[in-house]
Amino acid sequence: MKLVYDDCFMCDSEIPKSQSKLLNSIREVCFAIVELNLFLDTHPNNMEALALFKKLCANKEVLENEYKMKYGPLKVCDVSDNTPFSWVSEDNKWPWQRGINE
């Protein structure tokens, strides 16, 4: 059986623009953090890169908190409920569940 990724993931066109924009900002910051981490592995004494790394990590935290407040958890570890996976609500269906009973 061939896996078709389009069936498993939301396209940006299916996400409201403000939510999509916030997700893209989080992705961009995460990419920069990974790249700076790799740079710092080989340049551990570069204080300018280290300061930028710390600033980006703080920015990532702010963006993720904003996303969680507006749209719900980004990761399963962000769930505060005692019931596993209760965060997958009618409003927040998995991509492959959309349109099943509609």
N, C-alpha and C positions, 0 to 999 in steps of 0.2 A: 504494500500500500504506500503510495506516494503522499508525503505530508505537504500540504499546501499552506504556506505560512500566512497567506492573506486570510485564511479561515480562522486563524488563531489569534491574530493581533488586530487591534483597532487601527484604522487608518487615521491620520491627522484630520481628514475631512469629516470623520465621524465624531470628533471631539469638539466641544464648543471652543471658539477661537481663544477666549481668555484662558481656558484650561490648557489648551494646546501650547499657547505662548509661555505659560508658567512651566509646563513640562519641558519645553525646549530650553528654557533658561537653566533649569536644573541639570539637564543633560550637558549643556555647554560648560557649566561650572564643574561638573563631575569629570568631564574630559580634561579640562585644564588641570584639575587636581591630580589626576593620574599622570599626566605628562610632567607636571612639576615634581611629583614624587619620583619618577624615573630620573629626571635631571638631578634631583638632590641625592639620589643613590650614588651618582658619580661625582657630584660636586657638593659634598656635605658642608663645606665652610662658606658657601655662597649665602650671605645674610639677606641679600635682596630677594633671592628666590625663596628663601625660608619665610620671610615676611609676607611675600605674596601668597605662598602656600597657606599660611595661617589665615590670611584675610579671606581667601577663597573658601576655606573650610568653614569659616564663620558665615560667609554669604550663603553657602550651601545649606547650612542649618536654618537660616532665616527663610530661604526659599522653600525648603521642605516643610517647615512649620506652617508657612502661609498656605501651601498646597493642602496639607492635612486639615487645616481649619476650614478651607473652602470646599474641598472635594473628597475628603476621606483619606485613609491611609495609603501610603505609597508601597509599603512593604508589610508582610505578614507580622513582623515584629512590632509594627506600630499599633497593632490592635490592642485596645484596652479592655475589650469584653472578655468574660470568662468562657464564653461559648465559642469554640473554634469556628472560624470562617463565617461568623454571623455578619461580618462586614460586607459580604457579597449579598447585597439586598436587591430588591426589585429595581431600584434606581441605578444600581451598580453591577449589572450582570457581566458575567464573563463574555468575551467576544463571541464564542461559539454558542452561547445561549440566547443571544439576541434573535428575535423573530420567531422563536420556536412556538410560543403560545400567543402570538399576537395576531 
